[in-house]
């Protein structure tokens, strides 16, 4: 107790990280992730972001090949980046047949580890195909967000039991970085598309207002009606009008013939 009746002050704790306690391997990994964060931030678009992720996976993990398959609400699965054509072949086979660890990883949002394709019996046909391509170990990690899965990061090795517990931990950290980066890149791309769409609609409205002496509300209503009547997106109607100075018709949409001029 001190003279004021309070308790003795506890000695101050050093809360700064003591970097000398980290191994050179840990520091190297930390520095690599720091560089990756900068690269992902500076990436221009979704594809470049994913390419940076798979390139980092090859450097940071004990794998021969790596790739990312993307998906999302209302999106068909795609294969935007692989480090070897072997990965693209493995992905396409699973997407076509709906069978294999990547499809389970994507639908159930759980990581799947195959320590040896020579002994794993969960997907026999897939294992035989992958083994024939020289792959013995596979680690698929979901790229999960609160809204769902944006894709799967796949790691492949030509050695059995290639992915240690440390490798798996690093893969999970990489997957979190990749998920945030891909989600942000998609959001940015969507915003750009929305801005472009608004510009196109504004240009199309201007054409209608000038040609038919309409006000803004009436011009927009014309575009909306043509969109609904012909089952065409409003952006596509606007783009067609801007490019051709004509409104699309159902006949044009169905058989590609040049439309006759339409009157609102």
N, C-alpha and C positions, 0 to 999 in steps of 0.2 A: 504494500500500500504506500502511496506517496503522502506528503503532508496534507494535501487537499482532501484526502479521504478516498480518492479514486484509485483504481487499479493501476499497477505499474504498466507503462506503455510497452507493448511488445516490440521487439526489434524489427526494423523494417525488412521486408522480404524483397529480395531482388527478383523482380518479375521479368527482367529482360532475358531473352533467350541466350543461352550460353553456347555459342556456335562451336566452341572448341570441343564440345561433347559429341557432336555429330561426326559420323564416319565420313571419309571422303566420298564414298559411294552415295550416302544420303545427301550430302551437299551437292553432288553432281546432279542427282535426280531433282532436287529442289530448284537448282538453277535452270535445269532443262524445262521444268514446268513453268518457271517464270518467263522463259523465252517463248514458250508455247502460248502463254496467255497474251503476250504482246502480239505474236503472229496472228492469233485468232481475232484479236481486236482490230488489227489492221487489214484483215482479209476482206476482199471485195466480192461479196456474194456468197451464196450457199455452197457452190461447188468448190470454190477456192478454200473456204473454211474446212470442208470435209477433207480435201486433199492435204491440208496442213495436219489434220488429225492423224491420217493414216501414215504420213511420212514420219511423224513423231513416234507413232507406235513401233515402227521398225527400229528406230534409234533407241528407244527406251526399254523395249521388252525383248525377251528372248524368243523372237518369232521369225519365220522365214518370209511370210506374207501377211498382209493385213488389208482390210477393206471395210466399207460401210455400206449397208443397205438402209435406205430411208423409207419411211412410211408416215402416215398421219391421217387425221380425220378427213375423209373424202379424197384421199390420195391413193393411187396405186403404188405398190412398192417399186422403188427404183434402185439402181446401182450406180451412184454418182462417182465413186472413187475406189480403186483397187490398186495395189502395188504390183500385181501380177495377173495375167489373164486366167490363171488357175482359179483365183478367188471369184472372178466373174462367172466362170463355168459352174463352180460350186453353188453360188448364189442362184443363178438362173435355174439350175436343176431343182433346188428346193422351192423356189417361187412357182415353178411350173407344176411340180408334183405335190406341193403342200406337205412335204415330209422331210424332216431333218431338224437338227438342233436350232438352226437360225429361225425357222418358222415358229417353233415352240417358244424361243426366247422373245420373239416379237409379239406373239399373241398373249403369252402368260406373263410377260414382263419380268422374267427371271433369268439370271445368268446360267449358262450351260457349259460345263467342262467335260470334254472328251479326252481322257488321258492317253488313250491309244485306240486308234481306229481298227487295229487288228483284233482287239478283244472286246470292244464295246458292242453290245447286242441290242441297243435300243432302236436303232435305225439301220438294219442290216444292209439294205440296198444302198443307202446313202454312204455308209461306212466303206463298203466295197468300192464304190465309185471314187471316193475321196482318197482311199488308200492307193488306188490305181494311179492317182495323180501325184503320188509321192508325199501325201500329207498324213502324219501320224497323230498329231495332237491338235485339238481345236478348243478355243475358248471364245464363246459368244457372250457379249455383254449388252444388255438392253440400254438404250438411251432414253431414260424415263423422265417425264415431266409430270406435274400434278394432273395434267389433262390427258395424259396417255403416253404412248411411246412414239418418239420421232424416228426411231430406227434401231439398228443393231450394229455394233462394232465387232467384227470377227477377226480373231488372231489365229494364225496357222503356223505350225512348225513341222519340219520333216523328221523330228525326233519324238519318240514317245515320252510321256511325262515331262514335257518341256516347260510347263508353266508352274513355277513354284508358288508358294503362298505369297511371297513378296511380289512376284510378277502379277498375280491376280489382284493384289491390293493396288498396285500401280495402275492396272487396267481399269479398275473401278474409279480411281481418281481421274484418269484420262477421260473415261466415259462421262463423268459429271461435267468436266470442262467442255467436252464435245457437245453435250446436250444443250448447255446454256448457249454456246456459240451458234449452233445450228438453229435453235429456236429464235435467237435474236436476228440471225441472218434472214430467216424466213419472214419474220415480222417486218424487217426493213424492206424486203422484196415485195411483200404484200402492200406496204404503204406506198412504195414507188408505183406499183401497178394501179393502186387506187387513185393516186395523183394523176397518172397518165390517163386513166379512164375519165376522170372529171374534166381534164383538158379536152379530150376528144368529144365528150358530150357537149361541152361549152362551144367548141368549134362547130359541131353539127347543128346546135341550136341557132348559132349565128347565121348559118347558111339558110336554114328554114325561115328565120325571121326576115332576112333580106329578100329571099325569093318570093315568099308568100305573104309578106307584110303581117307577120304574127308577132305577138308579144312573147316574152320569155316563158310564161306559164303554158301558153298554148303550144309553143314549139317543143317544150319538154313532153307535154302530153302526147304529141304526135310520135315522138321517138318511143315513148313508153308503149303506146298502142301497137306500133309496128313490132316492137320487141315481143309483146305478149301474143299478138296474132300469128307471128311467124315462128314462135318458140326459139328466138334468138336472143342472146344476151344483149342488154342495152349498150354495153361497150362496143360490141361487134356491129350493131346497127349504126352507131355513131361513126365508127371507123370506116364502114363501107360508104356512108354518106359523104364523109370528108374526102375519101379517095376517089369516088366515082361521081359525086354530086347527084346521086340518085338514092332513093330508099330501096332496100332489098324487099323482094317479094317471096312468097312461099315457093313459087315456081323456080326462082333463081336459087333458093336455098337447097331445093331438092335435086335439081339436075345440072346446076352450074351454068345454065344459059344466061345470056345477057338480059337483064330485066328491062322492061319498058319503063319509061318515066312514070312515077306515081305522084298522085296529087293528095296532099293531106286531107 
